[in-house]
């Protein structure tokens, strides 16, 4: 009997296409083991118009029995046949599905005791399942499919894996993804498993949820309550996540609807509270029940009693308790706060845990979030007990601030990551649509995994709806980061597109999904304005053309899809492309209008009218989204996104200011065409187009396809390797052969991903040289501090790039070799530009593959030498 190892099965999933005869798609990170056609040894889940009955022990977890009802409905959704759902002993019936959790299911335990089910790779593991057909499992039963879990969620994941395998998308409800009907379903012979997840707690944070999610939930469910959360819980489990920070803007999960925490426990969701809400109590609960100031120095007894009630409310529900303290309303603590006081707060909170749970504090999972200034406390020496998970954070813009120090002793509680797909704060809110390219998520979370931050991964997903693909990726990748290589992200996206829309257009849809996220990440929509891109050089026109080409492709595919797919397609693909193409064209038109008005061009007023029409179209697109599926998603696109003047969102969208001319105005000068100044000469190189990659020892160069603002990127692996103390000679470097038109000084502009110094040392460094000169070592982070008000950081995250320059001198015109040297780990190179004179101002830099006046150029070479 074959055993499909987790890593092997995941790798196969990224390579093998869906079975054409079944017209179904397996989960993006699993092997395909259910088909519409019978094969040797396959188990008939549904065949000949009959569905196999689903059996479980009555004593199994309520969440397992509840999930069986979902799978019962899924089988009916796919085949039209509803299987029986029974908890009695199986009758002499063929075939049957036996479902259960080790130690909680007499049905499964008897199979183990009889030697009919091997649990050597199951027993004692975390959230692990097997799906396997067994002959003669019980008296009178000739054949059964066994779905067995090592624990409650292991069994639940095994059940939901069946649903994905038969073609039910985890997004069937949240994105209206239809299910392709099948008459028969056969489970392939063998033993199927995803193994044990490498990240223990994998979850999402509903946040910044007004006005969109909150308005939608109020209309559909009467508020953010248990009726809404049932759908959230199910989605998390179908995506094989297990953890939730609930919505907290005006909401209190444990207080608003007492059924919510009960349901979470039944479903099998581990509950927590956000980074600034300690002891299972929401900020809103303090507003409702708190007395006096949120200040431990002056109001400790009241705070202790408030927190004590939180632990009482938690009871025996599976939870991770946030400890520590920030200021009220997610603000920093007062200037007078000190480490000694904060350590006392943690000690007192743990004493409450011990008293209320009647067990040692270290037996209740706890997390301390090193968010913003709290990381400063840690860096200054504050410590918490070893069993507490240290939750490290990004800078709210997807760049990890800190990772565990290599070589440090392991912590019992381990380390985790709090990440962001959405944010309210400086330099600008971003919460409208998806701006999170998967290659960048992969690169940063790969760092987290390699540095051992694998206890908790939780991501702020805002309103949830606009970031469906990144949520899937984040939770899927967390299951087994080792199974998805850097060059596997595009294949993952294609598999995800297949899962939602079938194989026919999956490659094109995946490319569209990747490109619109890439384009959006260049400058998040909330940060766009008429001055973002260069009008004079034609950059604005190029950006708009790229978006419109993408839109044309997306619309063409939409016309070819079956009618049943179109709501899902509009939500997941077409709307974000439409909306973002329109928004960019709006600002481009405003830029054209203002330029035309300066010289009284006849086109000025027409451009103003066009801009107003594009602004009106934005509102129409929102209405179109809200009308989908009979108005199912009304309010979900209520987020304002046009007219920001500072970090906080405007109350309503506001039309950008345009200029108009009075009738009869005459042009003062001719219209200026897009030009590049005659003196500009340069060579522009995309990082991935190196001539040669020189590796050294264990250090190799790795392409990161599609990571970056214009093309792909390159970094050095492993990311845990020690710094290169003296770059030069045969130490690791990339070579780029170029031709320069003249001797003399040149500037090398190096474009790097906005990676932070996650080592918390002196800043990450690289080196650059031309020909045989000594490498110049350059620090990415000089003057850069990831905090509001720090201009270098604000610029880096707003522009999604760190741009550094160095000065060099070339002795003669002609061929030269530009070298980029590895110094510190984690540095991600996107682009290099060599120029002997100043270049016209652009946002993305000179396009690669083009050269000013055709004089400077890159020289083709043996690309990709490893």
Secondary structure, 3 states (H helix, E strand, C coil): CCECCHHHHHHHHHHCCCCCCCCCCCCCCCCCCEECCCCCCCEEEEECCEECEEEECCCCCHHHHHHHHHHHHHHHHHHCCCCCEECCCCCCCCCEEEEEECCCCHHHHHHHHCCCCCCCCCCCCCCCEEEEEEEEEECCEEEEEEEEECCHHHHHHHHHHHHHHCCCCCCCCCCCCCCCCCCCEEECCCEECCCCCCCCEEEEEECCCCCHHHHHHHHHHCCCCHHHHHHHHHHHHHCCCCEEECCCCCCCHHHHCHHHHHHHHHHCCEEECCCCCCCCCCHHHHHHHCCCCCCHHHHHHHHHHHHHHHHHHHCCCCECEECCCCECCCECCCCCCCHHHHHHHHHHHHHHHHHHHCCCHHHCCEEEECCCHHHHHHHCCCCCCCCCEEEEEECCCCCECCCCCCCCCCCCCCEEEEEECCECCCCCCECCCCCCCHHHHHHHHHHHHHCCCCCEEEEEEECCHHHHHHHHHHHHHHHCHHHCCHHHHHHHHHHHHHHHHCCCCHHHHHHHHHHHHHHHHHCCHHHCCCCCCCCCCCHHHHHHHHHHHHHHHHHHHHHHCCHHHHHHHHHHHHHHHHHHHHHHHHHHHHHHHHHHHHCCCCCHHHHHHHHHHHHHHHHHHHHHHHCHHHHCCCCCCCCCCCCCCCCCCCCCCCCCCCCCCCCCCCCCCCCCCCCCCCCCCEEEEECCCCCEEECECCEEEEEECCCCCCCCEEEEECCCCCCCCCCCCCCCEEEEEEEECCCEEEEEEEEECCCCCCCCCCCCEEEEEECCCCCEEEECCCCCCCCCCCHHHHHHHHHCCEEEEEEEEECCCEEEEEEEEECCCCCCEEEEEEECCCCCCCCCCCCCCCCHHHCCEECCCCCCCC
